[in-house]
Amino acid sequence: MAARKQDNETAARLKAFGGGIVDTIYRGRNPSFEAPTRSRSNIKYDEKEAVLRLGAAKEERSFINIAQSKKFMQTIAVASRCHTFLNENLHTSIRGLYYQLKFSLGEDVDENLFEEQSESNPLIEDLEVALGVKREDLNLSADRKGFLAGNMRIVDSFGDERQEIDATKQGRGGWPIPSDVDNDIEFVDVKAKYVLSVEKDAIWQRLNEDRFWQKENCILITPKGQASRGTRRLIRKLSDMGLPVYVFNDCDAWGWYIYWTIKTGSMNLAYISNEIATPKARFLGVTMADIERYDFLKKLTMKANEMDLKRAQEMLSYPWINRHKEWVAELKKVMQTKTKLEQDSLQGPRLTFIGDYIRDKVRAQEFLP
């Protein structure tokens, strides 16, 4: 099977990365590399693009530095093994990479290169930042998370086969969204009017059973809680194709935070926000205002705990959120009333009410920014 163009480009960057370090050693200098600092203090909100980005601060990783030498060596080992994966045209998970390298110091060395996967994962992110590539471009994947149904087709060139997947014929389960929706994946014949992201899988199943996506001609997605990189990238790609994106989550700080990671990106992944954030996304619900709008919801609220209130207070401090008076009002309302509401509660009157709720809000274009 021929290597992809992206594989060749990434392999070239890895080779240049390694070559630069070798050249430094030959010149008798301390081998090192530089990468943008991924600390919270270096996360900036790009007002023009409306996404979170890494700032200008950088840090140097060097070998001849007791505090950095092990991490430097580990990073080089990760880069080398990923280069091997690309040359072999093979993929593995970030867990698989950890096991590939765990014992690589050799049988006669009484120490592992990695003791825990928590050591190798951040180094993958360091490489992404340093090389300007995504983890998926290094032939590394994560667990699949999220499902999709709707009026579109997916062309998956897997191995030597080219498969066409009709997203209208995926039954009760939907199409499982892979961690890599870029390499060898195409989205074609997308004829839907909008994208609806539903936080909970159970609610997605309820809407799928009603064939909501068919009746309303939308792409119905569930990230199953916090959206994975693959799901966020998919949502962004559909947005770039001109589809409006509406997010339907719980009425609490956690559901709202999930929305904001879809919209502006997350602080942890600010270095790839331009690919996985969807600034044009809008929040459909559930909102605190719905409690006044629908009488039955007043009896279905839940008590917000201390963690809920702490998260709400934290979100109020984010400039990309508190710039919107609508969100300030929502967050303050949660803190004042100490209540929250699950999207599941919209099934109170009848199971199909949840579809009516979404339909009414979409038609009235009633969203939060």
C-alpha positions as CSV (number, residue, x, y, z in Angstrom):
1,M,0.0,0.0,0.0
2,A,1.4,3.4,-1.0
3,A,2.2,5.9,1.6
4,R,0.0,9.0,1.8
5,K,1.3,12.4,1.0
6,Q,0.7,13.5,4.6
7,D,2.7,10.5,5.8
8,N,5.6,11.6,3.6
9,E,5.4,15.2,4.8
10,T,5.3,14.2,8.5
11,A,8.1,11.7,8.0
12,A,10.2,14.5,6.5
13,R,9.6,16.7,9.5
14,L,10.6,13.9,11.9
15,K,13.7,13.3,9.9
16,A,14.6,17.0,9.9
17,F,13.9,17.1,13.6
18,G,16.2,14.2,14.3
19,G,18.8,15.4,11.8
20,G,19.1,18.7,13.5
21,I,19.8,17.1,16.8
22,V,22.4,14.8,15.3
23,D,24.1,17.7,13.5
24,T,24.2,19.6,16.8
25,I,26.0,16.6,18.5
26,Y,28.5,16.4,15.6
27,R,29.3,20.0,16.2
28,G,30.0,19.3,19.8
29,R,27.1,21.3,21.2
30,N,24.3,20.5,23.6
31,P,21.5,18.8,21.6
32,S,18.2,20.6,22.2
33,F,14.9,21.6,20.6
34,E,12.5,24.4,21.2
35,A,8.7,24.3,21.4
36,P,5.9,26.7,22.4
37,T,5.2,26.6,26.1
38,R,1.9,24.7,26.8
39,S,1.2,26.2,30.2
40,R,-2.0,27.9,31.0
41,S,-0.2,31.3,31.3
42,N,0.7,31.0,27.6
43,I,-2.9,30.4,26.4
44,K,-4.4,33.4,24.6
45,Y,-7.8,34.1,23.2
46,D,-7.6,35.1,19.5
47,E,-10.4,37.6,19.1
48,K,-10.1,37.7,15.3
49,E,-10.4,33.9,14.9
50,A,-12.5,33.4,18.1
51,V,-10.4,30.4,19.3
52,L,-7.9,29.7,22.0
53,R,-4.2,29.7,20.9
54,L,-0.8,29.2,22.3
55,G,1.0,32.5,22.9
56,A,4.6,33.4,21.9
57,A,6.4,32.0,24.9
58,K,8.7,29.1,24.2
59,E,10.8,26.7,26.2
60,E,13.9,24.8,25.3
61,R,14.4,21.1,26.0
62,S,18.1,20.0,26.2
63,F,20.0,16.8,26.9
64,I,22.8,18.2,29.0
65,N,20.4,19.3,31.7
66,I,19.8,17.0,34.7
67,A,16.2,18.2,35.0
68,Q,15.4,17.6,31.3
69,S,17.7,14.9,30.1
70,K,15.4,12.0,30.7
71,K,12.4,13.7,29.1
72,F,14.6,14.8,26.2
73,M,15.7,11.2,25.6
74,Q,12.1,10.0,25.9
75,T,10.9,12.6,23.4
76,I,13.5,11.4,20.9
77,A,12.5,7.8,21.4
78,V,8.8,8.7,20.7
79,A,9.8,10.6,17.6
80,S,12.0,7.7,16.3
81,R,9.2,5.1,16.9
82,C,6.6,7.3,15.1
83,H,9.0,7.6,12.2
84,T,9.1,3.8,12.1
85,F,5.3,3.6,12.1
86,L,5.2,6.0,9.1
87,N,7.8,4.1,7.2
88,E,6.0,0.8,7.9
89,N,2.6,2.4,7.1
90,L,1.2,1.0,10.3
91,H,-0.9,2.6,13.0
92,T,-1.2,2.0,16.7
93,S,-2.9,3.7,19.7
94,I,-1.1,6.0,22.2
95,R,-1.3,3.0,24.5
96,G,0.4,0.8,22.0
97,L,3.2,3.4,21.6
98,Y,3.7,3.3,25.4
99,Y,4.1,-0.5,25.3
100,Q,6.4,-0.3,22.3
101,L,8.8,1.9,24.3
102,K,8.3,0.8,27.9
103,F,11.2,-1.7,28.0
104,S,13.3,-0.2,25.2
105,L,16.4,0.6,27.3
106,G,17.4,-3.1,27.0
107,E,17.5,-6.2,29.1
108,D,20.8,-5.3,30.9
109,V,19.5,-1.9,32.1
110,D,17.5,-2.1,35.3
111,E,15.2,0.8,34.4
112,N,12.3,1.3,31.9
113,L,12.2,4.1,29.5
114,F,8.6,4.7,30.6
115,E,7.0,3.6,33.9
116,E,3.5,4.9,33.1
117,Q,1.6,6.0,30.0
118,S,1.1,9.4,31.8
119,E,4.8,10.0,30.9
120,S,4.6,9.3,27.2
121,N,1.3,11.1,26.4
122,P,2.5,14.6,27.1
123,L,5.6,14.0,24.9
124,I,3.3,13.1,22.0
125,E,1.7,16.5,22.4
126,D,5.2,18.1,22.7
127,L,6.0,16.6,19.3
128,E,2.8,17.8,17.8
129,V,3.6,21.4,18.9
130,A,7.3,21.2,17.9
131,L,6.6,19.8,14.5
132,G,3.3,21.4,13.7
133,V,1.5,18.1,13.1
134,K,-1.4,16.3,14.7
135,R,-1.1,13.1,16.6
136,E,-3.1,11.3,13.9
137,D,-0.4,12.4,11.3
138,L,2.1,10.4,13.4
139,N,0.0,7.3,12.9
140,L,-1.2,7.4,16.5
141,S,-4.9,7.0,17.3
142,A,-7.1,7.1,20.4
143,D,-10.3,5.2,21.3
144,R,-13.2,5.9,19.0
145,K,-15.8,8.0,20.7
146,G,-18.9,9.5,19.2
147,F,-21.5,8.5,16.6
148,L,-23.2,10.1,13.6
149,A,-26.3,9.7,11.5
150,G,-27.6,11.9,8.7
151,N,-27.9,12.6,5.0
152,M,-24.3,12.2,3.9
153,R,-21.8,9.6,2.8
154,I,-18.3,8.8,4.1
155,V,-15.6,7.6,1.8
156,D,-13.1,5.6,3.8
157,S,-10.0,4.5,1.9
158,F,-8.9,1.8,4.3
159,G,-5.9,-0.3,3.3
160,D,-6.3,-1.2,-0.3
161,E,-10.1,-0.8,-0.2
162,R,-12.3,2.2,-0.8
163,Q,-15.5,1.9,1.1
164,E,-18.5,4.2,0.8
165,I,-20.6,4.5,4.0
166,D,-24.2,5.8,3.8
167,A,-24.8,7.6,7.1
168,T,-28.6,7.2,6.6
169,K,-28.3,3.4,6.8
170,Q,-26.4,2.9,10.0
171,G,-29.3,1.5,12.1
172,R,-29.7,2.2,15.8
173,G,-26.0,2.5,16.4
174,G,-24.9,5.1,13.9
175,W,-21.5,5.5,12.3
176,P,-18.7,5.3,14.9
177,I,-16.5,8.4,14.5
178,P,-12.8,7.5,14.3
179,S,-10.0,9.4,16.0
180,D,-8.6,10.4,12.6
181,V,-11.2,12.0,10.3
182,D,-8.7,13.6,7.9
183,N,-6.3,11.0,6.5
184,D,-8.0,8.8,3.9
185,I,-11.5,10.0,4.9
186,E,-13.8,12.1,2.8
187,F,-17.3,13.5,3.5
188,V,-19.4,13.7,0.3
189,D,-23.0,14.3,-0.7
190,V,-23.6,16.2,2.5
191,K,-27.2,17.4,1.9
192,A,-28.2,18.2,5.5
193,K,-29.3,21.7,6.6
194,Y,-27.4,21.8,9.9
195,V,-25.4,19.8,12.4
196,L,-26.8,18.9,15.8
197,S,-24.4,17.8,18.5
198,V,-26.1,16.1,21.4
199,E,-24.1,15.6,24.6
200,K,-25.5,12.3,25.8
201,D,-25.6,9.1,23.8
202,A,-29.0,8.1,25.4
203,I,-30.6,11.3,24.0
204,W,-28.9,10.7,20.7
205,Q,-30.5,7.2,20.6
206,R,-33.9,8.7,21.5
207,L,-33.7,11.2,18.6
208,N,-32.3,8.5,16.3
209,E,-35.2,6.2,17.0
210,D,-37.5,9.0,16.0
211,R,-35.4,9.5,12.9
212,F,-35.1,13.1,13.9
213,W,-32.1,13.5,11.5
214,Q,-34.3,12.5,8.6
215,K,-37.4,14.5,9.5
216,E,-35.3,17.7,10.1
217,N,-32.6,16.9,7.5
218,C,-29.7,17.3,9.9
219,I,-26.5,15.5,10.8
220,L,-27.0,14.1,14.3
221,I,-23.9,13.6,16.3
222,T,-23.2,12.6,19.9
223,P,-19.7,13.1,21.4
224,K,-20.8,11.0,24.4
225,G,-19.9,13.6,26.9
226,Q,-16.7,15.6,26.4
227,A,-16.0,15.6,22.7
228,S,-12.9,13.7,21.5
229,R,-10.4,15.3,19.1
230,G,-11.8,13.3,16.2
231,T,-15.4,14.4,16.9
232,R,-14.4,18.0,17.3
233,R,-12.4,17.8,14.1
234,L,-15.4,16.3,12.3
235,I,-17.7,19.0,13.5
236,R,-15.3,21.7,12.4
237,K,-15.0,20.1,8.9
238,L,-18.8,20.1,8.5
239,S,-18.9,23.7,9.6
240,D,-16.3,24.6,7.0
241,M,-18.6,23.0,4.5
242,G,-21.2,25.7,5.3
243,L,-23.4,23.8,7.8
244,P,-24.6,25.6,10.9
245,V,-23.6,23.8,14.1
246,Y,-26.0,23.7,17.1
247,V,-25.0,22.1,20.4
248,F,-27.6,20.5,22.7
249,N,-26.1,19.8,26.2
250,D,-27.1,19.7,29.9
251,C,-28.0,22.9,31.7
252,D,-25.0,23.0,34.0
253,A,-21.4,24.2,34.0
254,W,-20.1,20.9,32.8
255,G,-22.4,20.7,29.8
256,W,-21.7,24.3,29.0
257,Y,-17.9,23.7,29.3
258,I,-18.2,20.9,26.7
259,Y,-19.9,23.4,24.4
260,W,-17.1,25.9,24.8
261,T,-14.4,23.3,24.0
262,I,-16.3,22.6,20.8
263,K,-16.6,26.3,20.0
264,T,-13.3,27.9,21.0
265,G,-11.1,24.8,21.7
266,S,-9.6,23.8,25.0
267,M,-6.6,25.1,26.9
268,N,-5.0,21.7,26.7
269,L,-5.3,21.5,22.9
270,A,-4.9,25.2,22.1
271,Y,-2.1,24.3,19.7
272,I,-4.5,22.7,17.3
273,S,-7.6,25.0,17.9
274,N,-7.5,26.1,14.3
275,E,-8.4,22.6,13.3
276,I,-10.7,21.3,16.0
277,A,-12.5,24.4,17.3
278,T,-15.8,25.6,15.6
279,P,-16.2,29.3,16.4
280,K,-19.5,29.4,14.5
281,A,-21.2,26.9,16.8
282,R,-24.2,28.0,18.7
283,F,-25.7,26.7,22.0
284,L,-29.3,25.5,21.5
285,G,-30.0,24.3,25.0
286,V,-30.7,23.4,27.7
287,T,-30.7,26.8,29.4
288,M,-31.8,28.3,32.7
289,A,-34.4,30.4,30.8
290,D,-36.1,27.1,29.8
291,I,-37.1,26.6,33.4
292,E,-39.4,29.7,33.2
293,R,-40.5,28.9,29.7
294,Y,-41.7,25.3,30.4
295,D,-43.6,24.9,33.7
296,F,-42.9,21.2,34.0
297,L,-39.2,21.8,34.2
298,K,-39.5,23.6,37.6
299,K,-40.2,20.2,39.2
300,L,-37.3,18.5,37.4
301,T,-34.4,20.6,38.4
302,M,-31.5,19.2,40.4
303,K,-29.4,20.7,43.2
304,A,-26.0,22.0,41.9
305,N,-23.2,20.7,44.1
306,E,-20.0,22.5,45.1
307,M,-18.1,21.2,42.1
308,D,-20.8,22.5,39.7
309,L,-20.7,25.9,41.4
310,K,-16.9,26.0,41.3
311,R,-16.8,25.2,37.6
312,A,-19.4,27.9,36.9
313,Q,-17.4,30.5,38.8
314,E,-14.3,29.5,36.9
315,M,-16.1,29.9,33.6
316,L,-17.2,33.4,34.6
317,S,-13.5,34.3,34.8
318,Y,-12.8,33.3,31.2
319,P,-12.7,36.4,28.9
320,W,-13.9,34.4,25.9
321,I,-17.1,33.6,27.9
322,N,-17.7,36.6,30.1
323,R,-17.7,38.9,27.0
324,H,-21.2,37.5,26.3
325,K,-23.9,38.9,28.6
326,E,-26.2,36.0,27.9
327,W,-23.6,33.5,29.3
328,V,-22.9,35.7,32.3
329,A,-26.6,35.7,33.1
330,E,-26.8,31.9,32.7
331,L,-23.8,31.2,34.9
332,K,-24.9,33.7,37.6
333,K,-28.4,32.1,37.6
334,V,-26.9,28.7,38.3
335,M,-24.8,30.1,41.2
336,Q,-27.7,32.1,42.6
337,T,-30.3,29.4,42.5
338,K,-27.9,26.5,43.0
339,T,-29.9,24.4,40.5
340,K,-29.1,22.6,37.3
341,L,-31.1,20.7,34.7
342,E,-30.3,17.7,32.5
343,Q,-31.3,17.5,28.9
344,D,-33.0,14.2,29.8
345,S,-35.6,16.1,31.7
346,L,-37.2,17.3,28.4
347,Q,-38.6,13.8,28.1
348,G,-40.9,14.6,31.1
349,P,-44.1,15.4,29.3
350,R,-43.6,12.7,26.7
351,L,-40.6,11.0,25.1
352,T,-41.0,12.8,21.8
353,F,-41.1,16.3,23.4
354,I,-37.4,16.6,23.2
355,G,-37.6,16.6,19.3
356,D,-40.3,19.3,19.5
357,Y,-38.0,21.4,21.8
358,I,-35.1,21.2,19.4
359,R,-37.3,21.8,16.3
360,D,-38.9,24.9,17.9
361,K,-35.5,26.5,18.9
362,V,-34.0,25.8,15.5
363,R,-36.9,27.4,13.6
364,A,-36.9,30.4,15.9
365,Q,-33.1,30.6,15.8
366,E,-33.1,30.8,19.5
367,F,-29.5,30.2,20.5
368,L,-26.9,31.4,22.9
369,P,-23.7,32.7,21.3
